[in-house]
Amino acid sequence: MTHIQHWAVFVDNQSNKQGLIKHLLTQDNPPPELEALKGLKGALFSKLALDNFIEEEVRHDQKLLTPSTSQSLQSMSSGERKKALLNYLLETKPNFLILDNPFDNLDRDSQKQLKTILANISGHVLIVQFISRSVDLLPFITNYACLHFNEFFVIKDLSKIEPKNRKVFYRSVPQALNSLNYAHEYLVSFKNVSVNYEEKPILKNINWKIRTGEFWELAGKNGSGKTTILSMVTGDNPKAYGQDIILFGSRKGSGESVWDIKKNIGYFTPAMVDRFRGYHSLENMLISGLLDSIGLYIKPSEAQLRVAREWLALVNMEDKKDSYFHDLSLGQQRLIMCARAMIKHPLLLILDEPTAGLDDASAALVVTLVNKMAQESQTSIVFVSHRKEPELKAHFIYQLELTPEGSVGKVLDK
């Protein structure tokens, strides 16, 4: 029996990953080292493939991945979605399977389960793993390569794919244009908050208080209710009404508007990037964060221009103020979006999976910036990630743990 030669292709945020994946699937001009894939049937396991199935389900009510269940893909956790996609692909009996960062957005248990499944199929399906974070390397991989822009080259020494020298943010975090005065002890207070969706319990007796200047990591498995908690903090979830929740000094449901809540919050999740597909300069992107708008529709003041340029200087992009956001690398986009969320020095900054999909070096840079913002401001920060970022310097962890009656929470000291 011939031993299958599996591949790991290390990519960074400048790699033309989609171009190489297309070459492999269409078998049109693949790298010579991967010509063994010619004539074989391939399948793609990726977030993009999953998003296409979700869109098809929403638009046409076509449940291609879960035809035997009533549950929609949108209502599933990340782990459940990926398991459904993998089962669907394996039913097509591919000869090779392309894995595009398969462990992004998965908690540790879901990662472990997926690794077990992949190890089991590796005896009869050739695996090509595209990988941004070196810790995700599958143990059965036998061959290694790097993709730099369009250049594919084989590597023998794995130390060569370690992150390059990381940039340092030498400047201080710019001061706020307008300080938000706050006289209460807590920004957020949840007391015995429980949430159910139809018959399914999500949260059970959640007690969580956030003070000014605290740096929190919100942790928990896929489906544990992290998104539900965040949506209640931002005022977007009607399940908050009738609960013992205080947001920025006002009890939820006491007549406050969603704007009254959101004006105190800076927020970023990678899905927000899709809103900025137009021709937005970096300078305008940052100024729009002061105004909580998607675009910039007024002439900015000199003070707004000054603070935007100070933030660009902090993230080492002062020479790119007129560059378009969509022309940046993925890592640069994340730095700009984190700065945009922080530029008004909100009372609370929520960063939801800010390192998802980033390579090691870019993720480390985002974490370094977040640590700096926490250290040099009075803004409270909630950092959400399925992946444990070892350099994150949060003061506390709020851990959600699944139970049959809904997730319970507990505070862990770092």
N, C-alpha and C positions, 0 to 999 in steps of 0.2 A: 504493500500500500504506500503510495507516494505521500510524503509529508507535505501538508499545505503550507505555503509560504504567505503568511499574513503581513500586512504593511501598516505602519503608522506614518502619516504625513503630518509633520509639525508645521503649523501655520501661525502667522501673526496677523495683525489687523491691516497689513499692507498686501497680504497674499491674495492672488486672484484665485481664490478657492472655488468659486462657482464656475469659473472657466475650466479648471481642471476636472471638476466633477462632471461637467457636460461632456468633455472629451472622453472620460472613462465610460459614461453611460451610452453615448452614441458610438463609441469606439472609433472616433474620428481623431486621428493623430494623437494618441496617448503617448506619454513618455516611453522611451524604449524599454525601461526597466519594468513597465507594467503592460507590455505587449502580450503577456500571457493571458490577459483578460479578453483578448480578441476572440470573438466567436462564442463568448459566454454570456449568459443572461444575468443582468445586474439589477439591483434595487437600491433605492436611496432612503435611508433613515435619517431624517433631518427635521428641524423646526419648520422650515419652509414647506416641506411635503405635508407636515401635519396641519399647518395653517391653511393649505389648499383644501384639505379634506374638511376642515371646520367651515371654511367659506362655502364649500359645496353643500354642506349640511344646512347652513343658515339660509342660503339662497333657494335651494331646491328641495329641502327636506329629504336629502339622499343620505341615509346612514350607511355609508360604504364600509366603515370600520367596525360598527357595532350594530349590524342589521337585526340581531336577535334580542336586543335590549331596547327599552324605552328611554334610557338615559342619553342625553345629548353629549357630544364631545366637550362643549363649552362648560357643562356642569361638572365635568370630571376633573380630578386633580392632574397635575403634570405627569405623575407616575402612571396613572390609569390611562391617560391619553397615549403615552409612549408605548405602553404594553399593548394597547389595542393596535397601534400602527405596526409594531414589530410582528404581532401575530398575523396581521393582514399580509404583510410583505412575505413572511415565511410560507404562507399558503400558496404564493405564486411560484414557489420552489426556485429561487434564484441560485445561480452558481456563485455569485459574489455579492456581498452586501457592503455598501458604502455607509459608514457611520460618521455623521457630521456633528461633532461635539455632543455625543449622545447623553452625557451626564449633566448638561446644563439644566438648571431649574429642578433638579431632583434632590430630595433629602438623602441622608446616608443609607437608610434602609432600602430605599428605592434604587439607589445606585448599586448596592450589594446584590439585590435581586436581578437587576439588569445584567450585571457582570456574570452572574451564574448562568443566566440564559445564553449569553453570548459565548461563554466558555463551552457550553454544551453543544452549540451549533458549529463551533470552530473546527470540529472534526470533519465536517462535510461541506461547509460554506466558507469560501475565502473572504476574509475581512479586510477592508481598507478603512482604517480609522483616521479621520481628519481631527486633529487635536490641537487645542489652544493652550490648555493647562497641563503641564507635564505630569502632575499628580494623577491624571485620568488615564495614563497609559495602561492598556490592557496587558496582562502578564503573558499571554500566549503569542504576542506579536514577535515576529522573527526578523523583520526588515524595517529599516528606518530611513526616512527622507525628510527634507525640508523643502518648503515652497516659498521662495522669496520673490514677490511680485509674480512673474510668470516662469521663473527659473526653478526647475525641479532638479534636486541633486541628492544623491544617496549619501548617508552619513553612517559611519561606523562607531564614532565616539559620541555617546549621548550627552556628554558634558558640553558639547558644542551647541546644544539647543537651550542651554540655560539662559535666563533673561539677561539682556544686555545691561550695561551700566544705566542705572535709573537716574532720571533727572531729579534735581532737588528744587523745591520751591523756596527760593531765598528771600523773597519779599514777604511782608506781613499781609495778613488778610485786610483788605480795604475797609475803612469805616463805613457805617451806614449813613445814607443821606438823611434819613428820618428815623430817630429812635422810637421803638414801640414801648411805651410805658406800661408796666404791668405791676400791680400791687398785690396780687393774690399769691398764696403759697404754691398752688398747683396750677399747671397749665391744663392738664388732663387728669380726670379722676373717674375711674370706673368702679362701681361698688355693686358686687353680686349681679353682674350683667350676664344674662343668658340669652341665647339666640337659637331658634329652630326654623328650619325651612320645611314647611309642610310637616311631615312626620319625622324628619331627620334632624337630630340635635347637632348643633355646630359648636356652641360655646356654653360652658356651664359655670356660673358663679365667678365670673372674671373680676378680679380686684387688681387694679393697676393705677399707680399715680406717678405722674411725671412732673418734676420741678424744673424751674428755670436753670439752664446751663447743664442739665444732665445729658449724658451720651448713652443711649440704649441700643442694644442689639435685640431685635425681635426674632426669635428662633422657633422652629417647630417643623414637623414633618409635612409633606404635601397633604393638603386637605385638612390641616389642623385649625384653620380659621384665621390665619394671619391677614388675609385680604379682607375678611369680614371686619376684623378689628380696625384696620386702617380706614375702611369706608365709613365706619361709625365716627372716627376721629375727624375725618374731612367733611362730615355732614352729608355724605352722599347716600347713606343707608337709612331707610325709614324704620328699620328695626331698632334704631336708637331711641325712638320716641317711646315714652312711658317707662324708660329705664333710668336708673340712678347714675346719670352721666353728667359730669360738669366739664365744659369745654371753655377754656379761656375766661373763667370767672362767671359763666352763665350756665344755668341748668338746661340741658337739652330739652327743647319744647317749650321754653319760657318766652317765645316770641322772637328769638334771634333768627336772622336770615342765613342762608348758606354763605352769602358774601361776608357776613359778620364773622363767620368761622374761617373762611378761606383767606381772608386778608391777613390772618396771623400765621399762615402756613406757607412754607416753600415745599414743593413736591416734585419728585422726579422718579419716573419709571421708564425703562427703555422703550415701552410702547409709545411714549409721547413723541419720540423722534419722528414718527410717521406724520405728525401734524406739521412738520417743518420741511416739506418737500419743495417749497418755492425758493425764490432767490433771496434768502435772508443773509445779510452780512453778519459777521460775528459781533460787531459793535451793536447792530440793531437787535440781535438775538438777546444780548445781555440786557439792554435797556428795556426790552419787552418784559423781562422778568421783574423790573420795578413796577410795571403797569399791569402785570398779570394778564397780558394779551398774547395772542399767537403771533401777530405781526406788529409792526410799528407804524402807526397811522398819524402821528403828530410829530412836529419838529421837536427833537430832544433839546433840553436845556443844556447849558454849559456844564452844570453840575452833574447831570446824567451822563454826558459824554466823558467827563473826567473819571467818574467812578467805573464806567464800563472799561475804559482804557487801563485803569489800575488793575482790574480783574484780569484783563488780557495779559498784562505784564506779569501778574502772579503766576499764571499757568504757561508762561513762556511762549505766548502767541501775540505779543504786542505788534509784530510785523504783519499780522494777518487780519487786522481790524476790518478791512474791506473784502476779505475773502468770503466766499459763500460757505455756509454751514454744510451743505450737502457735498462739498468737495473735500471735507476733512476725513481723516481716517476715523475708524470707529472709536479708537481710544481717545482721540482729540475731541470727538463729538461728546463723549461722556464727560470729559473735563468741563467743556463749555456748558453742558446741561446742568452739571452740579453747581457750577458758578452761577448760572442763571437762577437756579432755585434758591441760592443763598444771598444773592446780590442785595436784596432788601433787608437782610438780617431779620428774617421772620422769627417769631417767638418759637416756632417749631419747624424743623426741617425733616421731611420724610424722604428717605432714599430707598426705593423699593427695587431690589436686585440691580443695583447700579453697575456691578461687575459682570453680569451675565453675558456670556458670549465673547468676553475679552480674552486676549492672550495674557500670559503671566506678567509680562512687563507693564502692559497697560492697566491691568487690574491692580497691580501694586501701586501704580501712580495715582489711580483714583482713590485707593485706600489712604495713601499718604496725604492727599488733599483733604479728605474728609477728617482725618485726624487733626490736621492743622486748623481747619475751620472750627472744630470742637474746642481746641485748645485756646484759640485766640478770639473767641466770641462768647456771648452769653446765650446764644441760640441753643435750644435743646435739639438733639438729633435722635431720630429713630432710624436705624440701619437694618434693612431686611435682606437676608440672603439665605438660600439653601446651602450654599457653599461656605465652609468655615474659612474666613480670611485670617490667616495667622497673625498678620501685622495690625489688625484692627484694634484700636485702643479704647473700646467702649468701657464705660464705668460699670454698667450692669447688663445682664441678659434677662429678658423676659421670655421664659420658655413655655410654649404651649405643648401639652401632652394629651394625646388622644385617649378618650375613654368611651365606653358605649353610650354614656349619657351626654357626650359632648366634651370638647377640649377644656381642660383646666389649666390654669397658669400659675407659675411660681417664679419668684425673683431669684436669680443666681448672681452672686458677686463674681467679678472677673478675677 
